[in-house]
Amino acid sequence: MASSTLDRPAGGGSAVRGPVRRLSAWLHRHAGVRLAALLAAPLFWLVVAYLGALAVLFVSALWTVNGFTGEVVREPTLDNFRTIVTDEVYRTVALRSVGVAAAVTVIDTLIALPMAFYMAKVARPRHRRWLVVAILTPLWASYLVKAYAWRVLLANGGPVDWLFGGPGSGPGYGLGATVLVLAYLWLPYMILPIYAGLERLPDSLLEASADLGARAGRTFRKVVLPVVVPSVIAGSVFTFSLSLGDYITVQIVGGKTQLIGNLVYVNIGAANNLPFAAALATIPVLIMIGYLVAVRRSGALEEL
Amino acid sequence: MSVGPATPAVTLRGLRKSFGTVEAVAGVDLEIADGEFFSMLGPSGSGKTTVLRLIAGFEPPTAGTVLLGGRDVTRLAPFERDVNTVFQDYALFPHMTVRQNVEYGLRVRKVSRDERRDRAAEALRSVRLDGLADRRPAALSGGQRQRVALARALVIRPKVLLLDEPLGALDLKLREQMQVELKALQREVGITFVFVTHDQEEALTMSDRVAVFEHGRIAQVGTPAEVYERPATPFVAGFVGTSNLLGGDAARTVLGREGTFSIRPEKIRLVGPPTAPGRGAASDAPELELSNPTAEETSAAGRVAEVVYAGATTRFVVDLDAGARLVVIQQNLTTSSAEVAALRGTRVRLTWRTEHAVAVPVPAVPTPLVKESAHAYR
């Protein structure tokens, strides 16, 4: 084997080989051990901490709580899901949550497209870097700080009200405010993938389109948009799922609005019904799986 | 093909373009005749690509005017100009099939569907790509992409076709094949071709006329023969072909004339010692005599410093006694590689027809060595 050639002293026997070198050589000859050492930690994390937790969630969703003692009854039953499907409140809240997530995604896409296009294709390379930093910095500030900042902005008689012409004329707290603040919070997650996608788009494609007679509008629709669709979808996975699971922003600026996240939170805390919370939490998981399957069908993921 | 009384297809007047402090194009005046195959030749950063982009309208010039068919288009957008470009990276739309790529320009011009399909098919046939119409560019080879880019530009029947180093990404065999095809295609369609390249051989073999660029200016415009045989400056002599310059004392001693002269390496014959190895060069030394400048033939003595065997030819680098270095290229008609290799270090005599030493005017002001910028080449 290779070791025989390795062990042979080289020339004047000057080959000094420390233990690290010997270990490297041994690893070089054992590919399986190398792979195991590389993947052991991440695989442990993925299987136990991540998939394990998800499995517990699904299993506990099938349990119930004894209404009298408040103890968890560990017998599999579909009661929780039956309640969710039949009770109109939950259907309304689920639909509202999906609506909020969809609205946030659409708003962010509309803002991010021109912004990312400016950053990637119009701004000078030197300014480009600063724009990326400017997009990223809000992510360094605490989520709560930003949400409460919007609470102040949207307060009755606050700056937004004055913008609309006096106290009480602004949107105030509620569903609209929730969409607005979530769109603000997740905007960077939409801009960055689109920016990355546009940066990969060669300038010559835009020039070729103009060269062949197309004005800016057609170039954008026929050349830029098809090329960035995978990026938009990547961004939408972020904005959609982050919005779907949110329950803090709603509490801060949503007024009485309830989303799936709130119901989960209430069932964990006040209602002390962990199994029902778990059942509720499977709704966004299933919606996201459905969304990803639909995206995959469209073929957009292959171009990522 | 000289510029006749007809309106030139492209006219450039006092064209300048600066990127920041770098002047990529420093005053270009040029007329390109209708139907001409015109090449712009120069090293990286010499401004040739920038001139092409100014003609296409991708950049506005800092000063000067661009006329297409006599019409001032300096302030017009690319989509308002009757020129089309074949890009260096081909710039095919990756999400469209070959046919959709070719039809793009027709679709923009609202050509009916039937006519669009016919013209696209015809264009693809002219570049011998029929049968690949439904493929995506990613599924094509470099040479095929190149042809799609050509078809896409030609299908619109522009007055002028601009080609930005279109063969640069191809390997040698394919490049030579495409050179022949491009030239045939140009003759067939009769469209004016403006062809940017840094490959002097490519420019010489394909063009009706060549403009040699140096530091954002045109150093010389002429037919390939003029540019090759009568270079206007030492730079042109060096860039188009191998630089063999005799100047100063060397010119005085060897040619008996004042000035700088260029001799093409294939015009020089190596009249050396016998090629059989073993015979000393010293025995030939008495025969070597200095040149007689008035005769039909000029000759000079020197020593072979380097021998590069290249199959069909051999390059000799000869240090003249008069103090210059000349490159000689000889066909290996009867000699073998061992025989030419044995000449290294031997004394030889070089002869050429006196008329082949061409006087090269040296510019009064030496060209400044401007830093080449990435921008200028973009």
Contacts between the chains, C-beta under 8 A, distances in Angstrom:
chain1	res1	chain2	res2	distance
A	202	B	89	6.4
A	202	B	91	6.6
A	204	B	87	4.8
A	204	B	88	7.7
A	204	B	89	5.6
A	204	B	91	3.8
A	205	B	91	5.3
A	205	B	93	6.4
A	207	B	56	7.7
A	207	B	58	5.3
A	207	B	78	6.9
A	207	B	85	7.4
A	207	B	87	7.3
A	207	B	91	6.9
A	208	B	85	7.1
A	208	B	87	6.1
A	208	B	91	3.9
A	208	B	92	7.9
A	208	B	93	7.6
A	209	B	93	7.8
A	209	B	104	7.4
A	210	B	57	7.9
A	210	B	58	7.7
A	210	B	77	6.8
A	210	B	78	4.1
A	210	B	79	5.1
A	211	B	56	6.2
A	211	B	58	7.9
A	211	B	78	5.1
A	211	B	79	7.4
A	211	B	83	7.8
A	211	B	84	5.8
A	211	B	85	4.8
A	211	B	153	7.9
A	212	B	79	7.7
A	212	B	84	6.9
A	212	B	104	5.4
A	212	B	105	3.7
A	212	B	108	6.0
A	212	B	152	7.1
A	212	B	153	7.8
A	212	B	156	6.9
A	213	B	79	4.7
A	213	B	105	5.6
A	213	B	108	4.2
A	213	B	109	6.0
A	213	B	156	7.3
A	214	B	79	6.1
A	214	B	104	7.6
A	214	B	108	4.9
A	215	B	79	5.9
A	218	B	108	6.6
A	222	B	93	7.9
A	222	B	104	7.6
A	223	B	93	5.9
A	226	B	95	4.4
A	227	B	94	7.0
A	227	B	95	6.2
